[in-house]
Amino acid sequence: MGKSSIEMLEPTAPAQSKASGQAEASTAIVVVDIAPTVIDELTDPIYPADALAALVGDCVLYVTITIDSSGSVSEVIPSWKRPNIPNRYSDEFLDAIRVAARSWKFEPARLVYWEKTKDEDLKYLYAVVVPAMTDIKVAFAAAGRVR
């Protein structure tokens, strides 16, 4: 039976909001970008049976996930910012990650708006939940055999 492990990497794209561009024009407004965080343990993808039977061995994939404003993964695509070495079973490994990602839950990314006071203190104004993208590394390890 094969195994896999997941490693969250630094976000690849900052959260964006139409309002953030307006806020940057004012020096009295400070916008803090809070990245999404994992709520529960991430379910490991299952090593594809065909790849295991073909003795593919260990395989590492870097994927970019999009976390929507509800904290669910809305998209899983191969990362363009990190190296992936394709093999005959790349699509099966990617599909395994997509299946596992359906169960992943995150606290969504937020943009928090603060106003600088005359005393240089920060006064909370409001927060906006926004979609965010981040890369993950998934390492598949072949162990045992398919039965």
PEMO-V277482 format. One record per run of one state. SS is the DSSP state (h for helix, s for strand, l for the rest). FROM is the first residue (numbers start at 0). TO is the last residue. If there is no record, write none. Layout:
BEGIN
SS | FROM | TO
SS | FROM | TO
END
This chain:
BEGIN
l | 0 | 1
s | 2 | 12
l | 13 | 16
h | 17 | 23
l | 24 | 27
s | 28 | 33
l | 34 | 35
s | 36 | 37
l | 38 | 47
h | 48 | 52
l | 53 | 57
s | 58 | 66
l | 67 | 70
s | 71 | 77
l | 78 | 88
h | 89 | 100
l | 101 | 103
s | 104 | 106
l | 107 | 107
s | 108 | 115
l | 116 | 120
s | 121 | 129
l | 130 | 130
s | 131 | 140
l | 141 | 146
END
